[in-house]
Amino acid sequence: MRTRLLSEVNALRIASGLAVLLGVLGGLLAARKPSDALLVCLVLAGVFALAVLGDRAFPWAIVIVSVIPWYPFIATSAEPPIVRQKVLCAAIAAAPLAPWLWSLALGGRRTRPSRGALLLGLLFASLALLIYETLGSVSALINSGVVGFLFIGVAFLCARRFGEGRGWPAAAFVGLVGLALMGADAYVRAPSNRVGYFVGYPITYGALVVGLLPLALLFAYRRSRLLAGVLVAGSAALLILSESRSSWVAASGLLIIAVILQARAGNFKALGAVSAILVVLTVLILGTGSLHHIIEQKLSSKIQSTQSVTHRVWSYGYAVETIGHEPFFGAGAPGFSALESANKTSIGAIDNGYLSISVDMGLVGLLAAFVPIAVALRALGRCLRLGATPPFELALALGIVGMAIVTIFYDSFYWAQIDLLLGAMGGVLSTRVAGIVRGRGATPPRRRVRSRARAHSPGPRRRLRAGALG
């Protein structure tokens, strides 16, 4: 009777809450504010997704925010986002924080305390204070470049609570398919333009494809080898249409790393699968005249551009000289190097993300941004040393390294979508590196403390003993 009464009371509360929210939504619509009504709908959808997905909500939130077309769909150069900066920054902040706060409210500790994580949090908090002191106001911090850089650390720390890694392969697969569909639509609408401006810039598009591809390939391969082959071919087509040569370099680097690790582990079956994929791609490229023509047009015609080479030479010279004057904290604000490049050249960026962040935030800022990449390199080194090939850990590490290779040619640290993936994937991987052992995959981290109800409930022996005493 009491249970039935409580369920009726809870149902009444839920119905009342929904009625209030629907009333607010109706009022906003009546006031002719569709943007606010849309925001309320998104909040309701987010709360519902958190309740349904649980821990899987974290990777889905990260991937969805990373692949949403925040910028004009068809363009010929980088343009401002189609939404206000505060909306974009709010979405960037909500992606890691909302699932983390929801999980935190449910109680229980997921990972052991880490001094390194504490130091990383203090480091990014100090960098946030430095940026605030340099810019002089909170409103100046509401910028996707600034928020994206700071949320490398926030996403990393939040992701450590979700070390089991559930949902990442599926989310990456759906995200990559979404990028493919949007890219195909953009190419059909404007065949002469580069594909990828809807996520900010074609190189950003290529970096996202490279970052999501290993996890998406893991999801596809576990279901069908044919699906995995189609996914690889489609991803290659996306990189071709984006004309992102740095992404091709990254994809080639990932392939070399994967071959070395599989050969070290003696996994000749996986090496055969990689060889088969390469043969299929080569036959498609050379055997299909139209595809060969597209590749030649997209990748070969602009390689000899002297402007790009000249700007890269200037970027390296300017960055080295500037870092020599302010080596530790740099200019103290993200975006300084981009403004200087725009004032002195016709390109508003330095062609190296590591040099760009060193000019803006010094070597301290570079150290902070490099943490997820260092975790991935440590995981790959451990796999190489032990001859282990854990699929999930390798997929995370290869995705991070792929985006890190693109950063050698591009200011990736100021694109929030790449920052979220870097931080989140690095945080999950940091809890699993120690579990990589020889000849086996990594073991997921165990929860350190059980939930309160379970911790205080008597075990079977206690119940038996209590019954005997009674």
DRENDO-1510 file (C-alpha; in Angstrom, 1 decimal, always signed):
<recs>
REC; n; res; u; v; w
REC; 1; MET; +0.0; +0.0; +0.0 .
REC; 2; ARG; +2.8; +2.4; +1.0 .
REC; 3; THR; +4.8; +1.5; -2.2 .
REC; 4; ARG; +1.8; +2.2; -4.4 .
REC; 5; LEU; +1.2; +5.6; -2.6 .
REC; 6; LEU; +4.8; +6.6; -3.2 .
REC; 7; SER; +4.7; +5.6; -6.9 .
REC; 8; GLU; +1.5; +7.7; -7.3 .
REC; 9; VAL; +3.2; +10.7; -5.6 .
REC; 10; ASN; +6.3; +10.4; -7.8 .
REC; 11; ALA; +4.1; +10.1; -10.9 .
REC; 12; LEU; +2.2; +13.3; -9.8 .
REC; 13; ARG; +5.5; +15.1; -9.3 .
REC; 14; ILE; +6.8; +14.1; -12.7 .
REC; 15; ALA; +3.5; +15.1; -14.4 .
REC; 16; SER; +3.6; +18.4; -12.6 .
REC; 17; GLY; +7.2; +19.1; -13.7 .
REC; 18; LEU; +6.4; +18.2; -17.3 .
REC; 19; ALA; +3.3; +20.5; -17.2 .
REC; 20; VAL; +5.4; +23.4; -15.9 .
REC; 21; LEU; +8.0; +22.9; -18.6 .
REC; 22; LEU; +5.4; +22.6; -21.3 .
REC; 23; GLY; +3.8; +25.8; -20.0 .
REC; 24; VAL; +7.1; +27.6; -20.2 .
REC; 25; LEU; +7.6; +26.3; -23.7 .
REC; 26; GLY; +4.2; +27.4; -24.7 .
REC; 27; GLY; +4.8; +30.8; -23.2 .
REC; 28; LEU; +8.0; +31.2; -25.1 .
REC; 29; LEU; +6.3; +30.2; -28.4 .
REC; 30; ALA; +3.5; +32.7; -27.7 .
REC; 31; ALA; +6.1; +35.4; -27.0 .
REC; 32; ARG; +7.5; +34.7; -30.5 .
REC; 33; LYS; +10.9; +33.5; -29.2 .
REC; 34; PRO; +11.5; +30.3; -31.2 .
REC; 35; SER; +15.2; +30.3; -30.3 .
REC; 36; ASP; +14.4; +30.1; -26.6 .
REC; 37; ALA; +11.8; +27.4; -27.2 .
REC; 38; LEU; +14.3; +25.4; -29.2 .
REC; 39; LEU; +16.8; +25.7; -26.3 .
REC; 40; VAL; +14.2; +24.4; -23.8 .
REC; 41; CYS; +13.5; +21.5; -26.1 .
REC; 42; LEU; +17.1; +20.7; -26.4 .
REC; 43; VAL; +17.5; +20.8; -22.6 .
REC; 44; LEU; +14.5; +18.4; -22.2 .
REC; 45; ALA; +16.0; +16.1; -24.8 .
REC; 46; GLY; +19.3; +16.2; -23.1 .
REC; 47; VAL; +17.8; +15.3; -19.7 .
REC; 48; PHE; +15.9; +12.5; -21.2 .
REC; 49; ALA; +19.0; +11.2; -23.0 .
REC; 50; LEU; +21.0; +11.3; -19.7 .
REC; 51; ALA; +18.3; +9.3; -17.9 .
REC; 52; VAL; +18.1; +6.6; -20.7 .
REC; 53; LEU; +21.8; +6.3; -21.7 .
REC; 54; GLY; +23.5; +6.6; -18.3 .
REC; 55; ASP; +27.3; +6.5; -18.7 .
REC; 56; ARG; +26.9; +6.2; -22.4 .
REC; 57; ALA; +25.6; +9.7; -22.5 .
REC; 58; PHE; +29.2; +11.1; -22.1 .
REC; 59; PRO; +30.7; +9.9; -25.5 .
REC; 60; TRP; +27.4; +10.6; -27.3 .
REC; 61; ALA; +27.4; +14.2; -26.0 .
REC; 62; ILE; +31.0; +14.7; -26.9 .
REC; 63; VAL; +30.7; +13.3; -30.5 .
REC; 64; ILE; +27.4; +15.1; -31.2 .
REC; 65; VAL; +28.7; +18.5; -30.2 .
REC; 66; SER; +31.8; +17.8; -32.2 .
REC; 67; VAL; +30.1; +17.0; -35.5 .
REC; 68; ILE; +27.2; +19.4; -35.4 .
REC; 69; PRO; +27.4; +21.9; -38.3 .
REC; 70; TRP; +27.9; +25.1; -36.3 .
REC; 71; TYR; +29.2; +27.0; -39.4 .
REC; 72; PRO; +27.8; +27.9; -42.8 .
REC; 73; PHE; +27.2; +24.7; -44.8 .
REC; 74; ILE; +28.6; +26.0; -48.2 .
REC; 75; ALA; +31.5; +28.5; -48.2 .
REC; 76; THR; +34.8; +29.2; -49.9 .
REC; 77; SER; +36.7; +30.4; -46.8 .
REC; 78; ALA; +36.4; +30.2; -43.0 .
REC; 79; GLU; +33.4; +32.2; -41.7 .
REC; 80; PRO; +32.0; +32.9; -38.3 .
REC; 81; PRO; +29.6; +30.4; -36.8 .
REC; 82; ILE; +25.9; +30.6; -37.6 .
REC; 83; VAL; +25.0; +30.7; -33.9 .
REC; 84; ARG; +26.1; +33.2; -31.3 .
REC; 85; GLN; +29.3; +32.6; -29.5 .
REC; 86; LYS; +27.6; +32.2; -26.1 .
REC; 87; VAL; +25.4; +29.4; -27.6 .
REC; 88; LEU; +28.4; +27.6; -29.0 .
REC; 89; CYS; +30.4; +28.0; -25.8 .
REC; 90; ALA; +27.4; +26.7; -23.8 .
REC; 91; ALA; +27.2; +23.6; -25.9 .
REC; 92; ILE; +30.9; +23.0; -25.6 .
REC; 93; ALA; +30.7; +23.3; -21.8 .
REC; 94; ALA; +27.6; +21.2; -21.5 .
REC; 95; ALA; +29.0; +18.2; -23.5 .
REC; 96; PRO; +31.4; +17.0; -20.8 .
REC; 97; LEU; +29.9; +18.7; -17.7 .
REC; 98; ALA; +26.2; +17.6; -18.0 .
REC; 99; PRO; +26.9; +13.8; -18.1 .
REC; 100; TRP; +29.6; +14.2; -15.4 .
REC; 101; LEU; +27.3; +16.1; -13.0 .
REC; 102; TRP; +24.5; +13.6; -13.7 .
REC; 103; SER; +26.8; +10.7; -12.9 .
REC; 104; LEU; +28.2; +12.5; -9.9 .
REC; 105; ALA; +24.7; +13.0; -8.5 .
REC; 106; LEU; +24.1; +9.3; -8.6 .
REC; 107; GLY; +27.0; +8.8; -6.2 .
REC; 108; GLY; +29.9; +6.4; -6.0 .
REC; 109; ARG; +33.5; +6.8; -6.9 .
REC; 110; ARG; +34.5; +5.5; -10.3 .
REC; 111; THR; +38.3; +5.9; -10.3 .
REC; 112; ARG; +41.0; +6.2; -7.7 .
REC; 113; PRO; +42.2; +9.6; -6.7 .
REC; 114; SER; +45.1; +10.8; -8.9 .
REC; 115; ARG; +47.7; +13.4; -8.0 .
REC; 116; GLY; +48.4; +13.9; -11.7 .
REC; 117; ALA; +44.7; +14.7; -12.4 .
REC; 118; LEU; +44.7; +17.2; -9.5 .
REC; 119; LEU; +47.8; +18.9; -10.8 .
REC; 120; LEU; +46.2; +19.0; -14.3 .
REC; 121; GLY; +43.1; +20.7; -12.9 .
REC; 122; LEU; +45.2; +23.2; -11.0 .
REC; 123; LEU; +47.2; +23.9; -14.2 .
REC; 124; PHE; +44.2; +24.6; -16.4 .
REC; 125; ALA; +42.6; +26.7; -13.6 .
REC; 126; SER; +45.7; +28.8; -13.5 .
REC; 127; LEU; +45.7; +29.2; -17.2 .
REC; 128; ALA; +42.1; +30.3; -17.1 .
REC; 129; LEU; +43.1; +33.0; -14.5 .
REC; 130; LEU; +46.0; +34.1; -16.7 .
REC; 131; ILE; +43.7; +34.4; -19.7 .
REC; 132; TYR; +41.2; +36.4; -17.7 .
REC; 133; GLU; +43.9; +38.8; -16.4 .
REC; 134; THR; +45.2; +39.3; -20.0 .
REC; 135; LEU; +41.8; +39.9; -21.6 .
REC; 136; GLY; +40.4; +41.9; -18.7 .
REC; 137; SER; +36.8; +40.7; -18.7 .
REC; 138; VAL; +34.6; +37.6; -18.5 .
REC; 139; SER; +32.8; +38.4; -21.8 .
REC; 140; ALA; +36.1; +38.2; -23.6 .
REC; 141; LEU; +36.4; +34.6; -22.4 .
REC; 142; ILE; +33.2; +33.6; -24.2 .
REC; 143; ASN; +34.9; +32.6; -27.4 .
REC; 144; SER; +35.0; +29.1; -28.9 .
REC; 145; GLY; +38.8; +29.2; -29.2 .
REC; 146; VAL; +39.4; +30.2; -25.6 .
REC; 147; VAL; +36.7; +27.8; -24.2 .
REC; 148; GLY; +37.8; +25.0; -26.5 .
REC; 149; PHE; +41.4; +25.2; -25.2 .
REC; 150; LEU; +40.4; +25.3; -21.6 .
REC; 151; PHE; +38.0; +22.4; -22.0 .
REC; 152; ILE; +40.8; +20.1; -23.1 .
REC; 153; GLY; +41.5; +19.8; -19.4 .
REC; 154; VAL; +37.9; +19.9; -18.3 .
REC; 155; ALA; +36.9; +17.1; -20.8 .
REC; 156; PHE; +40.0; +15.1; -19.7 .
REC; 157; LEU; +39.1; +15.2; -16.0 .
REC; 158; CYS; +35.4; +14.5; -16.6 .
REC; 159; ALA; +36.2; +11.6; -18.8 .
REC; 160; ARG; +38.2; +9.9; -16.1 .
REC; 161; ARG; +34.9; +9.1; -14.3 .
REC; 162; PHE; +33.8; +7.1; -17.4 .
REC; 163; GLY; +36.8; +4.9; -17.7 .
REC; 164; GLU; +34.8; +1.8; -18.7 .
REC; 165; GLY; +34.4; +3.4; -22.1 .
REC; 166; ARG; +30.9; +2.2; -22.8 .
REC; 167; GLY; +29.3; +3.8; -25.9 .
REC; 168; TRP; +32.4; +5.2; -27.6 .
REC; 169; PRO; +32.6; +3.0; -30.6 .
REC; 170; ALA; +28.9; +3.4; -31.4 .
REC; 171; ALA; +29.0; +7.1; -30.9 .
REC; 172; ALA; +32.1; +7.4; -33.1 .
REC; 173; PHE; +30.5; +5.3; -35.9 .
REC; 174; VAL; +27.3; +7.5; -35.9 .
REC; 175; GLY; +29.4; +10.7; -35.8 .
REC; 176; LEU; +31.5; +9.6; -38.7 .
REC; 177; VAL; +28.4; +8.6; -40.7 .
REC; 178; GLY; +26.9; +12.0; -40.0 .
REC; 179; LEU; +30.1; +13.7; -41.2 .
REC; 180; ALA; +29.9; +11.5; -44.4 .
REC; 181; LEU; +26.3; +12.4; -45.1 .
REC; 182; MET; +26.9; +16.1; -44.6 .
REC; 183; GLY; +30.0; +16.0; -46.7 .
REC; 184; ALA; +28.3; +14.2; -49.5 .
REC; 185; ASP; +25.4; +16.8; -49.4 .
REC; 186; ALA; +27.9; +19.7; -49.5 .
REC; 187; TYR; +29.8; +18.1; -52.4 .
REC; 188; VAL; +26.6; +17.6; -54.4 .
REC; 189; ARG; +25.5; +21.2; -53.8 .
REC; 190; ALA; +28.9; +22.7; -54.6 .
REC; 191; PRO; +31.3; +20.3; -56.4 .
REC; 192; SER; +34.0; +22.8; -57.0 .
REC; 193; ASN; +34.3; +23.8; -53.3 .
REC; 194; ARG; +36.2; +22.0; -50.6 .
REC; 195; VAL; +34.1; +19.9; -48.2 .
REC; 196; GLY; +34.0; +20.6; -44.5 .
REC; 197; TYR; +33.3; +24.3; -44.0 .
REC; 198; PHE; +30.2; +23.4; -41.9 .
REC; 199; VAL; +32.5; +22.3; -39.0 .
REC; 200; GLY; +34.7; +25.4; -39.4 .
REC; 201; TYR; +37.3; +24.5; -42.0 .
REC; 202; PRO; +38.1; +21.6; -44.3 .
REC; 203; ILE; +41.2; +20.7; -42.2 .
REC; 204; THR; +39.1; +20.6; -39.1 .
REC; 205; TYR; +36.7; +18.3; -41.0 .
REC; 206; GLY; +39.7; +16.0; -41.9 .
REC; 207; ALA; +41.0; +16.0; -38.3 .
REC; 208; LEU; +37.5; +14.9; -37.0 .
REC; 209; VAL; +37.3; +12.1; -39.6 .
REC; 210; VAL; +40.8; +10.9; -38.6 .
REC; 211; GLY; +40.0; +11.1; -34.9 .
REC; 212; LEU; +36.7; +9.2; -35.1 .
REC; 213; LEU; +37.8; +6.6; -37.7 .
REC; 214; PRO; +39.6; +4.1; -35.4 .
REC; 215; LEU; +36.7; +3.8; -33.0 .
REC; 216; ALA; +34.2; +3.8; -35.8 .
REC; 217; LEU; +36.2; +1.1; -37.6 .
REC; 218; LEU; +36.2; -1.0; -34.4 .
REC; 219; PHE; +32.4; -0.8; -34.2 .
REC; 220; ALA; +32.0; -1.7; -37.8 .
REC; 221; TYR; +34.5; -4.6; -37.8 .
REC; 222; ARG; +32.8; -6.3; -34.9 .
REC; 223; ARG; +29.6; -6.5; -36.9 .
REC; 224; SER; +30.7; -7.0; -40.5 .
REC; 225; ARG; +34.0; -6.9; -42.4 .
REC; 226; LEU; +32.2; -5.6; -45.4 .
REC; 227; LEU; +30.8; -2.7; -43.3 .
REC; 228; ALA; +34.4; -2.0; -42.1 .
REC; 229; GLY; +35.7; -1.9; -45.7 .
REC; 230; VAL; +32.9; +0.4; -46.8 .
REC; 231; LEU; +33.7; +2.7; -43.9 .
REC; 232; VAL; +37.4; +2.9; -44.8 .
REC; 233; ALA; +36.6; +3.6; -48.4 .
REC; 234; GLY; +34.1; +6.3; -47.5 .
REC; 235; SER; +36.5; +7.9; -45.1 .
REC; 236; ALA; +39.1; +8.0; -47.8 .
REC; 237; ALA; +36.7; +9.7; -50.1 .
REC; 238; LEU; +35.9; +12.3; -47.4 .
REC; 239; LEU; +39.5; +13.2; -47.0 .
REC; 240; ILE; +39.9; +13.5; -50.7 .
REC; 241; LEU; +37.0; +15.9; -51.0 .
REC; 242; SER; +38.1; +18.0; -48.1 .
REC; 243; GLU; +41.5; +18.4; -49.8 .
REC; 244; SER; +43.2; +18.0; -46.4 .
REC; 245; ARG; +46.6; +16.7; -47.1 .
REC; 246; SER; +47.6; +16.9; -43.5 .
REC; 247; SER; +44.8; +14.4; -42.7 .
REC; 248; TRP; +46.2; +12.1; -45.4 .
REC; 249; VAL; +49.5; +12.3; -43.7 .
REC; 250; ALA; +47.8; +11.5; -40.4 .
REC; 251; ALA; +45.9; +8.5; -41.8 .
REC; 252; SER; +49.1; +7.2; -43.4 .
REC; 253; GLY; +50.9; +7.5; -40.0 .
REC; 254; LEU; +48.1; +5.7; -38.2 .
REC; 255; LEU; +48.3; +2.9; -40.8 .
REC; 256; ILE; +52.1; +2.5; -40.2 .
REC; 257; ILE; +51.6; +2.5; -36.4 .
REC; 258; ALA; +48.9; -0.2; -36.7 .
REC; 259; VAL; +51.0; -2.4; -38.9 .
REC; 260; ILE; +54.0; -2.1; -36.6 .
REC; 261; LEU; +51.9; -3.0; -33.5 .
REC; 262; GLN; +50.2; -5.9; -35.2 .
REC; 263; ALA; +53.5; -7.3; -36.5 .
REC; 264; ARG; +55.0; -6.9; -33.0 .
REC; 265; ALA; +52.1; -8.9; -31.6 .
REC; 266; GLY; +52.3; -11.6; -34.3 .
REC; 267; ASN; +48.8; -10.9; -35.4 .
REC; 268; PHE; +49.1; -11.8; -39.1 .
REC; 269; LYS; +45.3; -12.0; -39.5 .
REC; 270; ALA; +45.0; -8.3; -38.8 .
REC; 271; LEU; +47.9; -7.6; -41.1 .
REC; 272; GLY; +46.1; -9.5; -43.9 .
REC; 273; ALA; +42.9; -7.4; -43.3 .
REC; 274; VAL; +45.0; -4.2; -43.5 .
REC; 275; SER; +46.6; -5.4; -46.8 .
REC; 276; ALA; +43.2; -6.3; -48.2 .
REC; 277; ILE; +41.9; -2.8; -47.5 .
REC; 278; LEU; +44.9; -1.2; -49.2 .
REC; 279; VAL; +44.5; -3.4; -52.3 .
REC; 280; VAL; +40.8; -2.6; -52.6 .
REC; 281; LEU; +41.4; +1.1; -52.3 .
REC; 282; THR; +44.2; +1.0; -54.8 .
REC; 283; VAL; +42.1; -0.9; -57.3 .
REC; 284; LEU; +39.2; +1.5; -56.9 .
REC; 285; ILE; +41.4; +4.5; -57.3 .
REC; 286; LEU; +43.3; +3.3; -60.4 .
REC; 287; GLY; +40.4; +1.4; -62.0 .
REC; 288; THR; +37.7; +4.0; -61.8 .
REC; 289; GLY; +38.4; +6.8; -64.2 .
REC; 290; SER; +36.1; +9.4; -62.6 .
REC; 291; LEU; +37.5; +8.8; -59.1 .
REC; 292; HIS; +41.0; +9.0; -60.4 .
REC; 293; HIS; +40.2; +12.3; -62.0 .
REC; 294; ILE; +38.7; +13.7; -58.8 .
REC; 295; ILE; +41.7; +12.7; -56.8 .
REC; 296; GLU; +44.1; +14.2; -59.3 .
REC; 297; GLN; +42.1; +17.4; -59.4 .
REC; 298; LYS; +41.6; +17.7; -55.6 .
REC; 299; LEU; +45.1; +16.7; -54.4 .
REC; 300; SER; +47.5; +17.3; -57.2 .
REC; 301; SER; +46.6; +20.6; -58.7 .
REC; 302; LYS; +47.3; +22.7; -55.6 .
REC; 303; ILE; +50.3; +21.0; -54.1 .
REC; 304; GLN; +52.7; +23.4; -55.8 .
REC; 305; SER; +51.2; +26.4; -54.1 .
REC; 306; THR; +54.1; +28.7; -53.2 .
REC; 307; GLN; +51.9; +30.9; -50.9 .
REC; 308; SER; +51.4; +28.0; -48.5 .
REC; 309; VAL; +55.2; +27.2; -48.4 .
REC; 310; THR; +56.1; +30.8; -47.9 .
REC; 311; HIS; +53.6; +31.2; -45.1 .
REC; 312; ARG; +54.8; +28.1; -43.4 .
REC; 313; VAL; +58.4; +29.3; -43.5 .
REC; 314; TRP; +57.3; +32.7; -42.0 .
REC; 315; SER; +55.3; +30.9; -39.3 .
REC; 316; TYR; +58.2; +28.9; -38.1 .
REC; 317; GLY; +60.5; +31.9; -38.0 .
REC; 318; TYR; +58.1; +34.2; -36.3 .
REC; 319; ALA; +57.1; +31.5; -33.7 .
REC; 320; VAL; +60.7; +30.6; -32.7 .
REC; 321; GLU; +61.6; +34.3; -32.3 .
REC; 322; THR; +58.5; +35.1; -30.3 .
REC; 323; ILE; +58.8; +32.1; -28.0 .
REC; 324; GLY; +62.4; +33.1; -27.3 .
REC; 325; HIS; +61.1; +36.4; -25.8 .
REC; 326; GLU; +58.2; +35.0; -23.8 .
REC; 327; PRO; +59.0; +31.3; -23.3 .
REC; 328; PHE; +56.9; +30.3; -20.3 .
REC; 329; PHE; +53.5; +32.0; -20.5 .
REC; 330; GLY; +53.6; +33.6; -24.0 .
REC; 331; ALA; +51.1; +36.4; -24.7 .
REC; 332; GLY; +48.7; +35.1; -22.1 .
REC; 333; ALA; +45.7; +34.8; -24.4 .
REC; 334; PRO; +44.7; +32.3; -27.1 .
REC; 335; GLY; +44.4; +33.8; -30.5 .
REC; 336; PHE; +47.2; +36.3; -30.3 .
REC; 337; SER; +49.3; +34.5; -32.9 .
REC; 338; ALA; +46.4; +34.3; -35.3 .
REC; 339; LEU; +45.9; +38.1; -35.1 .
REC; 340; GLU; +49.6; +38.7; -35.6 .
REC; 341; SER; +49.6; +36.4; -38.6 .
REC; 342; ALA; +46.6; +38.1; -40.1 .
REC; 343; ASN; +48.2; +41.5; -39.7 .
REC; 344; LYS; +51.5; +40.5; -41.2 .
REC; 345; THR; +50.4; +38.0; -43.9 .
REC; 346; SER; +47.2; +37.1; -45.8 .
REC; 347; ILE; +46.6; +34.0; -43.7 .
REC; 348; GLY; +45.2; +34.3; -40.2 .
REC; 349; ALA; +46.9; +31.4; -38.5 .
REC; 350; ILE; +50.3; +29.8; -37.8 .
REC; 351; ASP; +50.7; +26.6; -39.7 .
REC; 352; ASN; +51.6; +24.6; -36.6 .
REC; 353; GLY; +49.3; +24.1; -33.6 .
REC; 354; TYR; +52.2; +23.4; -31.2 .
REC; 355; LEU; +54.0; +26.6; -32.2 .
REC; 356; SER; +50.7; +28.6; -32.2 .
REC; 357; ILE; +49.8; +27.6; -28.6 .
REC; 358; SER; +53.4; +28.2; -27.5 .
REC; 359; VAL; +53.3; +31.7; -28.8 .
REC; 360; ASP; +49.9; +32.4; -27.1 .
REC; 361; MET; +50.3; +30.5; -23.8 .
REC; 362; GLY; +53.9; +29.7; -23.6 .
REC; 363; LEU; +55.5; +26.3; -22.9 .
REC; 364; VAL; +53.2; +25.9; -19.9 .
REC; 365; GLY; +50.2; +26.1; -22.1 .
REC; 366; LEU; +51.8; +23.7; -24.6 .
REC; 367; LEU; +52.5; +21.2; -21.7 .
REC; 368; ALA; +48.8; +21.4; -20.7 .
REC; 369; ALA; +47.4; +20.8; -24.2 .
REC; 370; PHE; +49.9; +18.0; -24.8 .
REC; 371; VAL; +48.7; +15.8; -21.9 .
REC; 372; PRO; +46.1; +13.8; -23.9 .
REC; 373; ILE; +48.7; +13.2; -26.6 .
REC; 374; ALA; +51.3; +12.1; -24.0 .
REC; 375; VAL; +48.7; +9.6; -22.6 .
REC; 376; ALA; +48.2; +8.2; -26.1 .
REC; 377; LEU; +51.9; +7.9; -26.8 .
REC; 378; ARG; +52.4; +6.1; -23.4 .
REC; 379; ALA; +49.6; +3.6; -24.3 .
REC; 380; LEU; +51.1; +2.9; -27.8 .
REC; 381; GLY; +54.6; +2.5; -26.2 .
REC; 382; ARG; +53.2; +0.0; -23.7 .
REC; 383; CYS; +51.5; -1.9; -26.4 .
REC; 384; LEU; +54.7; -2.1; -28.4 .
REC; 385; ARG; +56.8; -3.1; -25.4 .
REC; 386; LEU; +54.4; -5.9; -24.3 .
REC; 387; GLY; +53.3; -7.0; -27.7 .
REC; 388; ALA; +49.6; -6.4; -26.8 .
REC; 389; THR; +46.9; -5.1; -29.1 .
REC; 390; PRO; +43.8; -4.3; -27.0 .
REC; 391; PRO; +41.3; -3.0; -29.6 .
REC; 392; PHE; +39.5; -0.3; -27.6 .
REC; 393; GLU; +42.7; +1.2; -26.2 .
REC; 394; LEU; +44.4; +1.1; -29.6 .
REC; 395; ALA; +41.4; +2.8; -31.2 .
REC; 396; LEU; +41.5; +5.6; -28.6 .
REC; 397; ALA; +45.2; +6.1; -28.9 .
REC; 398; LEU; +45.3; +6.1; -32.7 .
REC; 399; GLY; +42.5; +8.6; -32.8 .
REC; 400; ILE; +44.4; +11.0; -30.5 .
REC; 401; VAL; +47.6; +10.5; -32.4 .
REC; 402; GLY; +45.9; +11.1; -35.7 .
REC; 403; MET; +44.6; +14.5; -34.5 .
REC; 404; ALA; +48.0; +15.2; -33.1 .
REC; 405; ILE; +49.6; +14.7; -36.5 .
REC; 406; VAL; +47.2; +17.1; -38.1 .
REC; 407; THR; +48.1; +19.6; -35.5 .
REC; 408; ILE; +51.7; +19.7; -36.9 .
REC; 409; PHE; +50.3; +21.5; -39.9 .
REC; 410; TYR; +47.2; +23.2; -38.4 .
REC; 411; ASP; +46.2; +25.2; -35.3 .
REC; 412; SER; +43.9; +22.4; -34.0 .
REC; 413; PHE; +44.0; +23.6; -30.4 .
REC; 414; TYR; +41.7; +26.5; -31.2 .
REC; 415; TRP; +38.9; +24.4; -32.7 .
REC; 416; ALA; +36.7; +23.3; -29.9 .
REC; 417; GLN; +35.4; +20.2; -31.6 .
REC; 418; ILE; +39.0; +18.8; -31.8 .
REC; 419; ASP; +39.7; +19.9; -28.3 .
REC; 420; LEU; +36.7; +18.0; -26.9 .
REC; 421; LEU; +37.6; +14.8; -28.6 .
REC; 422; LEU; +41.3; +15.1; -27.6 .
REC; 423; GLY; +40.4; +15.7; -23.9 .
REC; 424; ALA; +37.6; +13.2; -23.6 .
REC; 425; MET; +39.4; +10.3; -25.4 .
REC; 426; GLY; +42.6; +11.1; -23.5 .
REC; 427; GLY; +40.8; +11.1; -20.1 .
REC; 428; VAL; +39.2; +7.7; -20.8 .
REC; 429; LEU; +42.5; +6.2; -22.0 .
REC; 430; SER; +44.4; +7.5; -18.9 .
REC; 431; THR; +42.3; +5.2; -16.7 .
REC; 432; ARG; +43.1; +2.1; -18.9 .
REC; 433; VAL; +46.8; +2.3; -19.7 .
REC; 434; ALA; +47.9; +0.5; -16.6 .
REC; 435; GLY; +45.5; -2.4; -17.5 .
REC; 436; ILE; +47.3; -3.2; -20.8 .
REC; 437; VAL; +49.1; -6.5; -20.2 .
REC; 438; ARG; +51.1; -8.9; -22.4 .
REC; 439; GLY; +49.1; -11.0; -24.8 .
REC; 440; ARG; +45.7; -9.6; -23.7 .
REC; 441; GLY; +43.6; -6.6; -23.9 .
REC; 442; ALA; +43.3; -4.0; -21.2 .
REC; 443; THR; +41.0; -4.6; -18.3 .
REC; 444; PRO; +38.5; -1.8; -17.6 .
REC; 445; PRO; +39.0; +0.1; -14.3 .
REC; 446; ARG; +37.0; -1.2; -11.4 .
REC; 447; ARG; +34.9; +1.0; -9.2 .
REC; 448; ARG; +36.6; +1.8; -5.9 .
REC; 449; VAL; +33.6; +2.3; -3.8 .
REC; 450; ARG; +30.2; +0.6; -4.0 .
REC; 451; SER; +27.0; +2.5; -3.8 .
REC; 452; ARG; +25.7; +3.3; -0.4 .
REC; 453; ALA; +22.8; +1.0; -0.5 .
REC; 454; ARG; +25.0; -1.9; -1.6 .
REC; 455; ALA; +27.8; -1.1; +0.8 .
REC; 456; HIS; +25.6; -1.1; +3.9 .
REC; 457; SER; +23.5; -4.1; +2.9 .
REC; 458; PRO; +24.4; -7.4; +4.7 .
REC; 459; GLY; +26.1; -10.1; +2.7 .
REC; 460; PRO; +24.8; -13.6; +2.4 .
REC; 461; ARG; +27.0; -14.9; +5.2 .
REC; 462; ARG; +25.7; -12.1; +7.6 .
REC; 463; ARG; +22.1; -12.9; +6.7 .
REC; 464; LEU; +22.7; -16.6; +7.3 .
REC; 465; ARG; +24.4; -15.9; +10.6 .
REC; 466; ALA; +21.7; -13.5; +11.7 .
REC; 467; GLY; +19.0; -16.0; +10.8 .
REC; 468; ALA; +20.8; -18.7; +12.8 .
REC; 469; LEU; +21.1; -16.4; +15.8 .
REC; 470; GLY; +17.4; -15.5; +15.6 .
</recs>
